[in-house]
Amino acid sequence: MVIRKGQNGLHVTNLQTWLVKFGLLSGLDVDGDFGNKTLSAVIRFQLATGLVADGLVGDRTQEKLSTLEKLPEVSTEEVISRSQVAYVFKRDIEPHLFADLNSCLQKFQINTPKRIRHFIAQIAHESGGLRYLEELASGDAYEPHTEVGKALGNIYPGDGRKYKGGGAGQLTGKYNYQRFADFMGDDRIMEGTSYVAATYPVTSFGFWWQDNELNRLIDAGADCREVSARVNGTDPANGLVDRLYYFERAFRVI
């Protein structure tokens, strides 16, 4: 039996109880309803144990859940260390975020000190130090009847909410979600914001970063104001002071 998002009942309650054991959910989250919080916890478990991180709780995931005594650390080749990340963000980030961050830096060749400093500064500002991986606004401003929504490729009522900002860089709009899904070869990205935030929290921004040639801009000598303007779309960028603050912290340790 495969347990998945949207289901409820005893099987989900047992799943949530296992996830509580590994510190991925709290006891208050055991409600028998497989929602977004349970989905995120399942994906984090799958990442930490080397399983396919698809959020589907099939035989292999259930076996791991029922037999493991302790959640292993995520193994990854580090481009940036935990201590560097903790200094810049002023906190220790969760293992699945650390793994996706390093994977993203490798995948998109954000691998020189200058590139890494700028990338870290931007995601630190955009996500509050990787605390906020889904846009706080409702997404109604992106509905198809608005000019912004049309520009983002949103077609059907509800697309604005479904494809509001997801991940550390706030990937937004059905058009951008589809391009990211095509790039990653993962159709589930079209499920919307919560799936992107849980599965590709940093990689989603790395895709945008590559698409907009930020590495080239940085290699040509762009400073934090110029990079921020490219990311935010205005000059000076919204939150420039905060972006500069994180850039200075990154400069001290990278």
C-alpha atoms as an extended CHARMM CRD file, in Angstrom:
* protein
*
       254  EXT
         1         1  MET       CA              0.0000000000        0.0000000000        0.0000000000  PROA      1               0.0000000000
         2         2  VAL       CA              1.2650000000        3.4620000000       -0.9090000000  PROA      2               0.0000000000
         3         3  ILE       CA              0.3640000000        6.2630000000        1.4950000000  PROA      3               0.0000000000
         4         4  ARG       CA              0.2440000000        9.6950000000       -0.1060000000  PROA      4               0.0000000000
         5         5  LYS       CA             -0.8400000000       13.2880000000        0.3740000000  PROA      5               0.0000000000
         6         6  GLY       CA             -4.5890000000       13.6900000000        0.6690000000  PROA      6               0.0000000000
         7         7  GLN       CA             -5.2140000000       10.3950000000        2.4720000000  PROA      7               0.0000000000
         8         8  ASN       CA             -6.3650000000       10.1060000000        6.0620000000  PROA      8               0.0000000000
         9         9  GLY       CA             -6.9860000000        7.4290000000        8.6330000000  PROA      9               0.0000000000
        10        10  LEU       CA             -5.0860000000        4.8850000000       10.7230000000  PROA      10              0.0000000000
        11        11  HSD       CA             -2.3000000000        4.3090000000        8.1570000000  PROA      11              0.0000000000
        12        12  VAL       CA             -1.5270000000        8.0330000000        8.1540000000  PROA      12              0.0000000000
        13        13  THR       CA             -1.6430000000        8.1610000000       11.9550000000  PROA      13              0.0000000000
        14        14  ASN       CA              0.9270000000        5.3430000000       12.1320000000  PROA      14              0.0000000000
        15        15  LEU       CA              3.0890000000        7.1340000000        9.5670000000  PROA      15              0.0000000000
        16        16  GLN       CA              2.9580000000       10.3570000000       11.5460000000  PROA      16              0.0000000000
        17        17  THR       CA              3.8660000000        8.4890000000       14.7240000000  PROA      17              0.0000000000
        18        18  TRP       CA              7.0020000000        7.1770000000       13.0170000000  PROA      18              0.0000000000
        19        19  LEU       CA              7.8760000000       10.6710000000       11.8270000000  PROA      19              0.0000000000
        20        20  VAL       CA              7.5040000000       11.9780000000       15.3810000000  PROA      20              0.0000000000
        21        21  LYS       CA             10.0270000000        9.3290000000       16.5010000000  PROA      21              0.0000000000
        22        22  PHE       CA             12.6250000000       10.8370000000       14.1420000000  PROA      22              0.0000000000
        23        23  GLY       CA             11.8880000000       14.4060000000       15.1960000000  PROA      23              0.0000000000
        24        24  LEU       CA             10.3390000000       15.3440000000       11.8590000000  PROA      24              0.0000000000
        25        25  LEU       CA              6.8750000000       16.0410000000       13.2990000000  PROA      25              0.0000000000
        26        26  SER       CA              5.6360000000       16.9830000000       16.7400000000  PROA      26              0.0000000000
        27        27  GLY       CA              3.1350000000       14.9600000000       18.7090000000  PROA      27              0.0000000000
        28        28  LEU       CA              0.5270000000       17.6270000000       17.9980000000  PROA      28              0.0000000000
        29        29  ASP       CA              0.8410000000       16.8690000000       14.2790000000  PROA      29              0.0000000000
        30        30  VAL       CA             -0.4740000000       13.3080000000       14.6770000000  PROA      30              0.0000000000
        31        31  ASP       CA             -3.9870000000       13.8660000000       13.3540000000  PROA      31              0.0000000000
        32        32  GLY       CA             -4.3800000000       11.1480000000       10.7130000000  PROA      32              0.0000000000
        33        33  ASP       CA             -4.4490000000       13.7240000000        7.8950000000  PROA      33              0.0000000000
        34        34  PHE       CA             -1.6930000000       13.5510000000        5.2460000000  PROA      34              0.0000000000
        35        35  GLY       CA             -1.2710000000       17.2530000000        4.5100000000  PROA      35              0.0000000000
        36        36  ASN       CA              1.6280000000       19.4890000000        3.5270000000  PROA      36              0.0000000000
        37        37  LYS       CA              3.4160000000       19.2430000000        6.8780000000  PROA      37              0.0000000000
        38        38  THR       CA              3.4120000000       15.4390000000        6.7180000000  PROA      38              0.0000000000
        39        39  LEU       CA              4.5290000000       15.5610000000        3.0730000000  PROA      39              0.0000000000
        40        40  SER       CA              7.4950000000       17.7620000000        3.9790000000  PROA      40              0.0000000000
        41        41  ALA       CA              8.4440000000       15.4250000000        6.8470000000  PROA      41              0.0000000000
        42        42  VAL       CA              8.2950000000       12.3590000000        4.5750000000  PROA      42              0.0000000000
        43        43  ILE       CA             10.5140000000       14.0330000000        1.9680000000  PROA      43              0.0000000000
        44        44  ARG       CA             13.0280000000       15.0210000000        4.6400000000  PROA      44              0.0000000000
        45        45  PHE       CA             13.0970000000       11.4260000000        5.8760000000  PROA      45              0.0000000000
        46        46  GLN       CA             13.6080000000       10.1220000000        2.3310000000  PROA      46              0.0000000000
        47        47  LEU       CA             16.4530000000       12.5700000000        1.6750000000  PROA      47              0.0000000000
        48        48  ALA       CA             18.1870000000       11.6150000000        4.9180000000  PROA      48              0.0000000000
        49        49  THR       CA             17.9460000000        7.8830000000        4.2280000000  PROA      49              0.0000000000
        50        50  GLY       CA             18.9160000000        7.8430000000        0.5510000000  PROA      50              0.0000000000
        51        51  LEU       CA             15.4380000000        7.0290000000       -0.7610000000  PROA      51              0.0000000000
        52        52  VAL       CA             13.7690000000        8.6630000000       -3.7520000000  PROA      52              0.0000000000
        53        53  ALA       CA             12.4070000000       11.8990000000       -2.3000000000  PROA      53              0.0000000000
        54        54  ASP       CA              8.9800000000       11.7730000000       -3.9290000000  PROA      54              0.0000000000
        55        55  GLY       CA              6.7810000000       12.0640000000       -0.8460000000  PROA      55              0.0000000000
        56        56  LEU       CA              5.1440000000        8.7040000000       -1.5860000000  PROA      56              0.0000000000
        57        57  VAL       CA              5.2780000000        6.2600000000        1.3190000000  PROA      57              0.0000000000
        58        58  GLY       CA              5.6540000000        2.9020000000       -0.3800000000  PROA      58              0.0000000000
        59        59  ASP       CA              7.1890000000       -0.3610000000        0.8050000000  PROA      59              0.0000000000
        60        60  ARG       CA             10.7990000000        0.8630000000        0.9360000000  PROA      60              0.0000000000
        61        61  THR       CA              9.9710000000        4.0100000000        2.8800000000  PROA      61              0.0000000000
        62        62  GLN       CA              7.7200000000        2.0940000000        5.2760000000  PROA      62              0.0000000000
        63        63  GLU       CA             10.4480000000       -0.4830000000        5.8680000000  PROA      63              0.0000000000
        64        64  LYS       CA             12.9850000000        2.2350000000        6.6770000000  PROA      64              0.0000000000
        65        65  LEU       CA             10.5400000000        3.9890000000        8.9800000000  PROA      65              0.0000000000
        66        66  SER       CA              9.7720000000        0.8160000000       10.9140000000  PROA      66              0.0000000000
        67        67  THR       CA             13.3320000000       -0.5450000000       11.2180000000  PROA      67              0.0000000000
        68        68  LEU       CA             15.6380000000        2.4570000000       11.6840000000  PROA      68              0.0000000000
        69        69  GLU       CA             16.4610000000        3.4650000000       15.2290000000  PROA      69              0.0000000000
        70        70  LYS       CA             18.0460000000        6.8270000000       14.4330000000  PROA      70              0.0000000000
        71        71  LEU       CA             17.8790000000        9.2130000000       11.4920000000  PROA      71              0.0000000000
        72        72  PRO       CA             21.2830000000        9.3750000000        9.7720000000  PROA      72              0.0000000000
        73        73  GLU       CA             22.9010000000       12.6280000000        8.7580000000  PROA      73              0.0000000000
        74        74  VAL       CA             22.5240000000       13.4960000000        5.0820000000  PROA      74              0.0000000000
        75        75  SER       CA             25.7560000000       12.6830000000        3.2640000000  PROA      75              0.0000000000
        76        76  THR       CA             26.8250000000       15.1920000000        0.6480000000  PROA      76              0.0000000000
        77        77  GLU       CA             29.9600000000       16.5770000000       -0.9320000000  PROA      77              0.0000000000
        78        78  GLU       CA             30.2060000000       19.9940000000        0.6300000000  PROA      78              0.0000000000
        79        79  VAL       CA             30.7510000000       23.1560000000       -1.3820000000  PROA      79              0.0000000000
        80        80  ILE       CA             29.8890000000       25.1120000000        1.7330000000  PROA      80              0.0000000000
        81        81  SER       CA             30.2100000000       23.8140000000        5.2920000000  PROA      81              0.0000000000
        82        82  ARG       CA             27.6740000000       23.6880000000        8.0800000000  PROA      82              0.0000000000
        83        83  SER       CA             29.6790000000       26.1730000000       10.1220000000  PROA      83              0.0000000000
        84        84  GLN       CA             29.7810000000       28.6520000000        7.2300000000  PROA      84              0.0000000000
        85        85  VAL       CA             26.0410000000       28.3290000000        6.6620000000  PROA      85              0.0000000000
        86        86  ALA       CA             25.2850000000       28.6800000000       10.3700000000  PROA      86              0.0000000000
        87        87  TYR       CA             27.3670000000       31.8520000000       10.5690000000  PROA      87              0.0000000000
        88        88  VAL       CA             25.7320000000       33.5420000000        7.5720000000  PROA      88              0.0000000000
        89        89  PHE       CA             22.1680000000       32.5240000000        8.4330000000  PROA      89              0.0000000000
        90        90  LYS       CA             22.7400000000       32.8290000000       12.2050000000  PROA      90              0.0000000000
        91        91  ARG       CA             21.2600000000       29.3800000000       12.7530000000  PROA      91              0.0000000000
        92        92  ASP       CA             21.8060000000       25.7080000000       11.9760000000  PROA      92              0.0000000000
        93        93  ILE       CA             19.6210000000       24.7410000000        9.0410000000  PROA      93              0.0000000000
        94        94  GLU       CA             17.8120000000       21.4290000000        8.7060000000  PROA      94              0.0000000000
        95        95  PRO       CA             19.7340000000       18.5060000000        7.1260000000  PROA      95              0.0000000000
        96        96  HSD       CA             17.5600000000       18.3340000000        4.0030000000  PROA      96              0.0000000000
        97        97  LEU       CA             18.0650000000       22.0820000000        3.3940000000  PROA      97              0.0000000000
        98        98  PHE       CA             21.8170000000       21.7430000000        3.8340000000  PROA      98              0.0000000000
        99        99  ALA       CA             21.8740000000       18.8300000000        1.3870000000  PROA      99              0.0000000000
       100       100  ASP       CA             19.8140000000       20.6690000000       -1.2300000000  PROA      100             0.0000000000
       101       101  LEU       CA             21.9370000000       23.8000000000       -0.8300000000  PROA      101             0.0000000000
       102       102  ASN       CA             25.1440000000       21.9190000000       -1.5820000000  PROA      102             0.0000000000
       103       103  SER       CA             23.5020000000       19.9790000000       -4.3950000000  PROA      103             0.0000000000
       104       104  CYS       CA             22.3090000000       23.2480000000       -5.9100000000  PROA      104             0.0000000000
       105       105  LEU       CA             25.7330000000       24.8900000000       -5.6820000000  PROA      105             0.0000000000
       106       106  GLN       CA             27.2430000000       21.9280000000       -7.5090000000  PROA      106             0.0000000000
       107       107  LYS       CA             24.5140000000       21.5490000000      -10.1200000000  PROA      107             0.0000000000
       108       108  PHE       CA             24.5880000000       25.1910000000      -11.1950000000  PROA      108             0.0000000000
       109       109  GLN       CA             28.3490000000       25.7500000000      -10.7940000000  PROA      109             0.0000000000
       110       110  ILE       CA             27.9500000000       28.2860000000       -8.0280000000  PROA      110             0.0000000000
       111       111  ASN       CA             31.3750000000       27.1910000000       -6.9140000000  PROA      111             0.0000000000
       112       112  THR       CA             33.6840000000       30.1910000000       -6.5690000000  PROA      112             0.0000000000
       113       113  PRO       CA             33.8410000000       32.3530000000       -3.4430000000  PROA      113             0.0000000000
       114       114  LYS       CA             32.2800000000       35.3420000000       -5.2480000000  PROA      114             0.0000000000
       115       115  ARG       CA             29.4290000000       33.3220000000       -6.7110000000  PROA      115             0.0000000000
       116       116  ILE       CA             28.6930000000       31.5830000000       -3.4060000000  PROA      116             0.0000000000
       117       117  ARG       CA             28.7220000000       34.8300000000       -1.3920000000  PROA      117             0.0000000000
       118       118  HSD       CA             26.2180000000       36.4740000000       -3.6940000000  PROA      118             0.0000000000
       119       119  PHE       CA             23.9700000000       33.4210000000       -3.9020000000  PROA      119             0.0000000000
       120       120  ILE       CA             23.9170000000       32.9410000000       -0.1340000000  PROA      120             0.0000000000
       121       121  ALA       CA             23.1980000000       36.6400000000        0.4660000000  PROA      121             0.0000000000
       122       122  GLN       CA             20.2340000000       36.5740000000       -1.8830000000  PROA      122             0.0000000000
       123       123  ILE       CA             18.5920000000       33.4340000000       -0.5140000000  PROA      123             0.0000000000
       124       124  ALA       CA             19.2490000000       34.5730000000        3.0550000000  PROA      124             0.0000000000
       125       125  HSD       CA             17.2470000000       37.7200000000        2.4000000000  PROA      125             0.0000000000
       126       126  GLU       CA             14.5350000000       36.1940000000        0.2240000000  PROA      126             0.0000000000
       127       127  SER       CA             13.7700000000       33.3440000000        2.6570000000  PROA      127             0.0000000000
       128       128  GLY       CA             14.6770000000       34.8020000000        6.0420000000  PROA      128             0.0000000000
       129       129  GLY       CA             17.6310000000       32.4500000000        6.3940000000  PROA      129             0.0000000000
       130       130  LEU       CA             15.7570000000       29.5180000000        4.7960000000  PROA      130             0.0000000000
       131       131  ARG       CA             12.9080000000       29.8670000000        7.2870000000  PROA      131             0.0000000000
       132       132  TYR       CA             10.2090000000       30.8610000000        4.8030000000  PROA      132             0.0000000000
       133       133  LEU       CA             10.0440000000       28.6520000000        1.7410000000  PROA      133             0.0000000000
       134       134  GLU       CA              6.5020000000       29.4740000000        0.6670000000  PROA      134             0.0000000000
       135       135  GLU       CA              5.3250000000       32.9860000000       -0.1300000000  PROA      135             0.0000000000
       136       136  LEU       CA              3.4070000000       34.3610000000        2.8390000000  PROA      136             0.0000000000
       137       137  ALA       CA              0.8820000000       36.1850000000        0.6550000000  PROA      137             0.0000000000
       138       138  SER       CA             -2.1050000000       34.2310000000       -0.6400000000  PROA      138             0.0000000000
       139       139  GLY       CA             -1.1670000000       34.3650000000       -4.3300000000  PROA      139             0.0000000000
       140       140  ASP       CA             -4.4440000000       36.0740000000       -5.2510000000  PROA      140             0.0000000000
       141       141  ALA       CA             -2.4150000000       38.8650000000       -6.8390000000  PROA      141             0.0000000000
       142       142  TYR       CA             -1.2850000000       36.3440000000       -9.4780000000  PROA      142             0.0000000000
       143       143  GLU       CA             -4.7300000000       35.1020000000      -10.4890000000  PROA      143             0.0000000000
       144       144  PRO       CA             -5.3600000000       34.8870000000      -14.2690000000  PROA      144             0.0000000000
       145       145  HSD       CA             -7.5880000000       37.9710000000      -14.3390000000  PROA      145             0.0000000000
       146       146  THR       CA             -4.6620000000       40.1790000000      -13.2510000000  PROA      146             0.0000000000
       147       147  GLU       CA             -1.9670000000       41.4860000000      -15.5820000000  PROA      147             0.0000000000
       148       148  VAL       CA              0.7360000000       39.9500000000      -13.3890000000  PROA      148             0.0000000000
       149       149  GLY       CA             -1.0250000000       36.5910000000      -13.4420000000  PROA      149             0.0000000000
       150       150  LYS       CA             -1.3100000000       36.6320000000      -17.2210000000  PROA      150             0.0000000000
       151       151  ALA       CA              2.3890000000       37.4880000000      -17.5320000000  PROA      151             0.0000000000
       152       152  LEU       CA              3.2440000000       34.5450000000      -15.2740000000  PROA      152             0.0000000000
       153       153  GLY       CA              1.3190000000       32.1270000000      -17.4730000000  PROA      153             0.0000000000
       154       154  ASN       CA             -1.4680000000       31.4790000000      -14.9820000000  PROA      154             0.0000000000
       155       155  ILE       CA             -4.5410000000       30.2930000000      -16.8870000000  PROA      155             0.0000000000
       156       156  TYR       CA             -7.1410000000       28.8180000000      -14.5600000000  PROA      156             0.0000000000
       157       157  PRO       CA             -8.7590000000       30.2440000000      -11.4290000000  PROA      157             0.0000000000
       158       158  GLY       CA             -6.6290000000       29.0970000000       -8.5000000000  PROA      158             0.0000000000
       159       159  ASP       CA             -3.3530000000       29.1290000000      -10.4530000000  PROA      159             0.0000000000
       160       160  GLY       CA             -2.2480000000       32.2360000000       -8.5620000000  PROA      160             0.0000000000
       161       161  ARG       CA             -2.4550000000       30.4420000000       -5.2360000000  PROA      161             0.0000000000
       162       162  LYS       CA             -1.1540000000       27.1410000000       -6.5840000000  PROA      162             0.0000000000
       163       163  TYR       CA              1.8960000000       28.6860000000       -8.2320000000  PROA      163             0.0000000000
       164       164  LYS       CA              2.7180000000       31.4610000000       -5.7990000000  PROA      164             0.0000000000
       165       165  GLY       CA              6.3120000000       31.8770000000       -4.6280000000  PROA      165             0.0000000000
       166       166  GLY       CA              7.9540000000       28.5850000000       -3.7220000000  PROA      166             0.0000000000
       167       167  GLY       CA             11.4580000000       27.7960000000       -2.5110000000  PROA      167             0.0000000000
       168       168  ALA       CA             14.2290000000       30.0650000000       -1.2600000000  PROA      168             0.0000000000
       169       169  GLY       CA             14.0050000000       32.3600000000       -4.2870000000  PROA      169             0.0000000000
       170       170  GLN       CA             10.2210000000       32.3640000000       -4.5930000000  PROA      170             0.0000000000
       171       171  LEU       CA              9.7180000000       30.6380000000       -7.9520000000  PROA      171             0.0000000000
       172       172  THR       CA              6.4040000000       32.1000000000       -9.1450000000  PROA      172             0.0000000000
       173       173  GLY       CA              3.8600000000       31.4390000000      -11.8860000000  PROA      173             0.0000000000
       174       174  LYS       CA              2.7080000000       28.4260000000      -13.8720000000  PROA      174             0.0000000000
       175       175  TYR       CA              5.0440000000       29.2320000000      -16.7790000000  PROA      175             0.0000000000
       176       176  ASN       CA              8.1080000000       29.1540000000      -14.5130000000  PROA      176             0.0000000000
       177       177  TYR       CA              6.9440000000       26.0450000000      -12.6840000000  PROA      177             0.0000000000
       178       178  GLN       CA              6.5060000000       24.2420000000      -16.0040000000  PROA      178             0.0000000000
       179       179  ARG       CA              9.9680000000       25.2310000000      -17.2030000000  PROA      179             0.0000000000
       180       180  PHE       CA             11.4560000000       24.0430000000      -13.9100000000  PROA      180             0.0000000000
       181       181  ALA       CA              9.5020000000       20.7720000000      -14.1360000000  PROA      181             0.0000000000
       182       182  ASP       CA             10.8210000000       20.2170000000      -17.6700000000  PROA      182             0.0000000000
       183       183  PHE       CA             14.3790000000       20.9710000000      -16.5610000000  PROA      183             0.0000000000
       184       184  MET       CA             14.2440000000       18.6070000000      -13.5820000000  PROA      184             0.0000000000
       185       185  GLY       CA             12.1920000000       15.9400000000      -15.3660000000  PROA      185             0.0000000000
       186       186  ASP       CA              9.7470000000       15.9400000000      -12.4610000000  PROA      186             0.0000000000
       187       187  ASP       CA              6.0760000000       16.4220000000      -13.3350000000  PROA      187             0.0000000000
       188       188  ARG       CA              5.1450000000       16.6200000000       -9.6600000000  PROA      188             0.0000000000
       189       189  ILE       CA              6.5600000000       20.1450000000       -9.5850000000  PROA      189             0.0000000000
       190       190  MET       CA              3.2740000000       21.1470000000      -11.2120000000  PROA      190             0.0000000000
       191       191  GLU       CA              1.5160000000       20.1870000000       -7.9790000000  PROA      191             0.0000000000
       192       192  GLY       CA              2.5300000000       23.6530000000       -6.8620000000  PROA      192             0.0000000000
       193       193  THR       CA              4.2300000000       25.6640000000       -4.1770000000  PROA      193             0.0000000000
       194       194  SER       CA              4.3130000000       23.1810000000       -1.3120000000  PROA      194             0.0000000000
       195       195  TYR       CA              5.9530000000       20.4390000000       -3.3630000000  PROA      195             0.0000000000
       196       196  VAL       CA              8.6520000000       22.8010000000       -4.6610000000  PROA      196             0.0000000000
       197       197  ALA       CA              9.2960000000       24.1850000000       -1.1760000000  PROA      197             0.0000000000
       198       198  ALA       CA              9.6210000000       20.7100000000        0.3300000000  PROA      198             0.0000000000
       199       199  THR       CA             11.5270000000       18.9750000000       -2.4730000000  PROA      199             0.0000000000
       200       200  TYR       CA             13.6200000000       21.6750000000       -4.1840000000  PROA      200             0.0000000000
       201       201  PRO       CA             13.8880000000       24.4500000000       -1.5910000000  PROA      201             0.0000000000
       202       202  VAL       CA             17.1840000000       25.8200000000       -2.9220000000  PROA      202             0.0000000000
       203       203  THR       CA             17.5360000000       24.0730000000       -6.2870000000  PROA      203             0.0000000000
       204       204  SER       CA             14.4680000000       25.9560000000       -7.5190000000  PROA      204             0.0000000000
       205       205  PHE       CA             16.3540000000       29.2390000000       -7.1040000000  PROA      205             0.0000000000
       206       206  GLY       CA             19.5010000000       27.7570000000       -8.6130000000  PROA      206             0.0000000000
       207       207  PHE       CA             17.4710000000       27.0600000000      -11.7540000000  PROA      207             0.0000000000
       208       208  TRP       CA             16.4260000000       30.7250000000      -11.9250000000  PROA      208             0.0000000000
       209       209  TRP       CA             20.0160000000       31.7940000000      -11.1710000000  PROA      209             0.0000000000
       210       210  GLN       CA             21.3750000000       29.8180000000      -14.1020000000  PROA      210             0.0000000000
       211       211  ASP       CA             18.5410000000       30.8810000000      -16.3890000000  PROA      211             0.0000000000
       212       212  ASN       CA             19.3380000000       34.5360000000      -15.7360000000  PROA      212             0.0000000000
       213       213  GLU       CA             23.1330000000       34.1380000000      -16.0800000000  PROA      213             0.0000000000
       214       214  LEU       CA             23.9650000000       35.4170000000      -12.6050000000  PROA      214             0.0000000000
       215       215  ASN       CA             27.3110000000       33.5920000000      -12.5740000000  PROA      215             0.0000000000
       216       216  ARG       CA             28.3520000000       35.5150000000      -15.6770000000  PROA      216             0.0000000000
       217       217  LEU       CA             27.2000000000       38.7960000000      -14.1520000000  PROA      217             0.0000000000
       218       218  ILE       CA             29.2040000000       38.1410000000      -10.9850000000  PROA      218             0.0000000000
       219       219  ASP       CA             32.2920000000       37.0010000000      -12.8700000000  PROA      219             0.0000000000
       220       220  ALA       CA             32.1540000000       40.2930000000      -14.7770000000  PROA      220             0.0000000000
       221       221  GLY       CA             32.5050000000       42.1500000000      -11.4790000000  PROA      221             0.0000000000
       222       222  ALA       CA             28.9400000000       42.9240000000      -10.3920000000  PROA      222             0.0000000000
       223       223  ASP       CA             28.5700000000       44.0850000000       -6.8050000000  PROA      223             0.0000000000
       224       224  CYS       CA             25.8060000000       43.2110000000       -4.3620000000  PROA      224             0.0000000000
       225       225  ARG       CA             23.6260000000       46.1140000000       -5.4890000000  PROA      225             0.0000000000
       226       226  GLU       CA             23.7750000000       44.9990000000       -9.1300000000  PROA      226             0.0000000000
       227       227  VAL       CA             23.0940000000       41.3550000000       -8.2920000000  PROA      227             0.0000000000
       228       228  SER       CA             20.2370000000       42.3520000000       -5.9960000000  PROA      228             0.0000000000
       229       229  ALA       CA             18.7160000000       44.5100000000       -8.7400000000  PROA      229             0.0000000000
       230       230  ARG       CA             18.7920000000       41.5460000000      -11.1470000000  PROA      230             0.0000000000
       231       231  VAL       CA             17.1720000000       39.2700000000       -8.5610000000  PROA      231             0.0000000000
       232       232  ASN       CA             14.5490000000       41.7450000000       -7.3760000000  PROA      232             0.0000000000
       233       233  GLY       CA             13.8740000000       43.5000000000      -10.6720000000  PROA      233             0.0000000000
       234       234  THR       CA             14.3000000000       47.0100000000       -9.2460000000  PROA      234             0.0000000000
       235       235  ASP       CA             17.3040000000       49.2370000000       -8.5330000000  PROA      235             0.0000000000
       236       236  PRO       CA             17.8560000000       49.7430000000       -5.7190000000  PROA      236             0.0000000000
       237       237  ALA       CA             16.3630000000       46.3760000000       -4.8420000000  PROA      237             0.0000000000
       238       238  ASN       CA             13.7660000000       46.0130000000       -2.1190000000  PROA      238             0.0000000000
       239       239  GLY       CA             15.5920000000       44.9660000000        1.0320000000  PROA      239             0.0000000000
       240       240  LEU       CA             18.9970000000       46.0180000000       -0.3000000000  PROA      240             0.0000000000
       241       241  VAL       CA             20.3050000000       46.8540000000        3.1840000000  PROA      241             0.0000000000
       242       242  ASP       CA             19.4320000000       43.3620000000        4.3810000000  PROA      242             0.0000000000
       243       243  ARG       CA             21.0010000000       41.7590000000        1.3030000000  PROA      243             0.0000000000
       244       244  LEU       CA             24.2060000000       43.7660000000        1.9070000000  PROA      244             0.0000000000
       245       245  TYR       CA             24.1880000000       42.6730000000        5.5460000000  PROA      245             0.0000000000
       246       246  TYR       CA             24.1040000000       38.9830000000        4.5960000000  PROA      246             0.0000000000
       247       247  PHE       CA             26.6970000000       39.5360000000        1.8760000000  PROA      247             0.0000000000
       248       248  GLU       CA             29.1000000000       41.0070000000        4.4350000000  PROA      248             0.0000000000
       249       249  ARG       CA             28.5490000000       38.0160000000        6.7230000000  PROA      249             0.0000000000
       250       250  ALA       CA             29.2090000000       35.6600000000        3.8060000000  PROA      250             0.0000000000
       251       251  PHE       CA             32.3480000000       37.5920000000        2.8870000000  PROA      251             0.0000000000
       252       252  ARG       CA             33.7950000000       36.9840000000        6.3600000000  PROA      252             0.0000000000
       253       253  VAL       CA             33.6310000000       33.1830000000        6.1250000000  PROA      253             0.0000000000
       254       254  ILE       CA             33.6500000000       32.3070000000        2.4050000000  PROA      254             0.0000000000
